[in-house]
Amino acid sequence: MVQHARFLAGMANASGETENTIKLVHRTLREAGYLHGLQGRHAPERTPRDAATFLCWLGVTDKPSLAPAAIEDFGNAPRFGRLDDDGTREFLATLNLPEDHTLLDILAALIGGTADGKVFPPYAIKFQPDELFVRISGPFSGLGYTREHEDGAADVSRRHAKPYRVVRTLPKSLIEDVAHMFARGSAAVEAAE
């Protein structure tokens, strides 16, 4: 866990967004109920799950006001598809995730696992909001997340559809940068102790 102010600075540094933008996203997500606790010195320490909410926002949109919709429409999306390959099952077991997890679950597990020193094969997280789909690509298959088969998918599609194709890819290196602030021995953790 990371002290709140260090978390905000770390998310800004890792994402390339300004700290003011990160604070605005934090406030928007807190008011929508996706993040909990007070602000300032009374704020709780932040977890990899909190960081996962920011990464989900970052993958879907650059508008802080749309952060809650990004979490609702994509972060809560379940894994979709069959697990055809043993590498994918092993990867999920390494992350201690059940087969029926969500995108937020795997993002938090990747951040937490990386912070704990687990080494993962190369991967990238590809957000395709206009197709209501997120895929984690790498040496495994079967990790896709979507809500397109649920009731209300048409409304979700209208919220995120654009006249042009928007695809954002979060590389493994971004997850590693975010995980660094949670790692034992990192400067942020040592300063907080």
C-alpha positions in Angstrom: 0.0 0.0 0.0 1.1 3.6 -0.7 0.4 6.8 1.0 -2.3 8.8 -0.8 -0.2 11.8 -1.9 2.6 9.6 -3.2 0.0 7.5 -5.0 -1.3 10.5 -6.9 2.2 11.7 -7.8 3.2 8.1 -8.8 0.2 7.7 -11.1 0.9 11.1 -12.7 4.5 10.2 -13.2 3.8 6.7 -14.7 0.9 7.9 -16.9 2.4 11.1 -18.2 -0.7 13.0 -17.0 -0.5 16.1 -14.8 -1.0 15.6 -11.1 -4.0 18.0 -11.3 -5.6 15.7 -13.8 -5.0 12.7 -11.6 -6.5 14.5 -8.7 -9.5 15.4 -10.7 -9.9 11.8 -11.9 -9.5 10.7 -8.2 -12.2 13.0 -7.1 -14.6 12.0 -9.9 -14.1 8.3 -9.1 -14.5 8.9 -5.4 -17.7 10.8 -5.9 -19.0 7.9 -8.1 -18.1 5.4 -5.4 -15.2 3.6 -7.2 -12.6 4.9 -4.7 -13.2 5.2 -1.0 -11.9 7.4 1.9 -11.4 11.0 2.7 -8.9 13.3 1.0 -5.7 14.8 2.3 -4.0 13.5 5.4 -7.1 11.5 6.3 -7.0 9.6 3.0 -6.5 5.8 3.2 -3.4 4.2 1.8 -3.9 3.2 -1.8 -3.7 -0.3 -3.2 -3.0 -1.9 -6.6 -6.8 -2.1 -7.1 -7.0 1.7 -6.9 -4.2 2.0 -9.5 -6.2 -0.4 -11.7 -9.1 2.0 -11.7 -6.8 4.7 -13.0 -5.3 2.5 -15.7 -8.8 1.5 -16.9 -9.7 5.2 -17.2 -6.4 5.9 -19.0 -7.1 3.0 -21.5 -10.6 4.2 -22.4 -10.6 8.0 -22.4 -8.6 11.1 -21.5 -11.6 12.9 -20.1 -11.7 12.9 -16.3 -15.5 13.3 -16.3 -15.8 9.9 -18.2 -13.7 8.0 -15.6 -16.8 6.4 -13.9 -18.2 5.3 -17.2 -14.9 3.7 -18.1 -14.9 1.7 -14.9 -18.5 0.7 -15.2 -18.3 -0.2 -18.9 -14.8 -1.7 -19.1 -13.3 -2.2 -15.6 -16.3 -4.4 -14.6 -16.3 -6.3 -17.8 -15.9 -10.1 -17.3 -13.4 -12.3 -19.1 -14.9 -13.5 -22.3 -14.1 -16.6 -24.3 -12.8 -20.1 -23.7 -9.5 -20.9 -22.1 -8.0 -23.0 -24.8 -4.4 -23.0 -23.8 -2.6 -24.2 -20.7 -0.4 -21.1 -20.7 -3.4 -18.9 -20.1 -4.6 -21.1 -17.2 -1.1 -21.1 -15.7 -0.9 -17.3 -16.1 -4.2 -16.9 -14.2 -3.1 -19.3 -11.5 0.1 -17.3 -11.1 -2.1 -14.2 -10.5 -4.4 -16.2 -8.1 -7.4 -15.3 -10.3 -10.4 -17.4 -11.0 -11.6 -18.0 -14.6 -14.5 -15.6 -14.0 -12.6 -12.5 -13.1 -13.0 -8.9 -14.4 -10.7 -6.5 -16.2 -10.1 -4.6 -12.9 -9.2 -7.9 -11.2 -6.5 -8.7 -13.6 -5.1 -5.2 -13.8 -4.9 -5.1 -10.0 -3.3 -8.6 -10.0 -0.7 -7.6 -12.6 0.2 -4.5 -10.6 0.4 -6.4 -7.3 2.2 -9.4 -8.7 4.8 -7.1 -10.4 5.2 -5.2 -7.2 5.8 -8.5 -5.3 8.6 -9.3 -7.8 6.8 -11.8 -10.0 8.2 -11.8 -13.6 5.7 -12.1 -16.3 6.2 -12.7 -20.0 5.8 -9.6 -22.3 2.3 -8.5 -22.7 0.2 -5.5 -23.8 -3.3 -4.4 -22.8 -5.2 -3.2 -25.8 -8.3 -1.1 -25.2 -10.8 -0.9 -28.1 -13.7 1.2 -26.6 -15.5 1.5 -29.9 -15.7 -2.3 -30.1 -16.4 -2.6 -26.3 -13.4 -4.9 -26.0 -10.1 -5.1 -24.1 -7.6 -7.8 -24.9 -4.4 -8.7 -23.1 -2.0 -10.1 -25.7 1.2 -12.0 -25.0 2.4 -15.6 -25.1 -1.0 -16.7 -23.9 -4.5 -16.5 -25.4 -8.0 -16.2 -24.3 -7.8 -13.0 -22.2 -10.5 -10.8 -23.6 -12.9 -8.6 -21.6 -16.2 -7.3 -22.9 -19.7 -6.5 -22.0 -21.1 -6.6 -25.5 -23.1 -9.7 -24.7 -24.9 -8.1 -21.8 -28.2 -6.2 -21.7 -27.6 -2.5 -22.4 -24.6 -3.1 -24.6 -26.1 -0.7 -27.2 -26.1 2.1 -24.7 -22.5 1.3 -23.8 -21.6 1.3 -27.4 -23.2 4.7 -28.0 -21.3 6.2 -25.0 -17.9 5.1 -26.4 -18.4 5.0 -30.2 -16.4 7.5 -32.1 -16.5 8.5 -35.8 -12.9 7.2 -35.9 -11.2 4.2 -34.4 -9.7 4.8 -31.0 -7.3 2.2 -29.7 -5.1 2.6 -26.7 -2.4 0.1 -25.7 -1.0 0.0 -22.2 2.4 -1.7 -22.4 3.9 -4.0 -19.8 6.4 -1.2 -19.0 3.5 1.1 -17.8 2.2 -1.6 -15.4 5.8 -2.0 -14.1 6.1 1.8 -13.6 2.8 1.8 -11.6 3.8 -1.3 -9.7 7.1 0.2 -8.7 5.4 2.5 -6.2 4.0 -0.5 -4.4 7.2 -2.5 -4.4 9.0 -3.2 -1.1 12.3 -1.2 -1.2 11.0 1.5 -3.6 11.7 5.1 -2.6 8.0 5.8 -2.1 7.5 2.9 0.3 10.8 3.5 2.2 9.9 7.2 2.6 6.5 6.3 4.0 7.9 3.8 6.6 
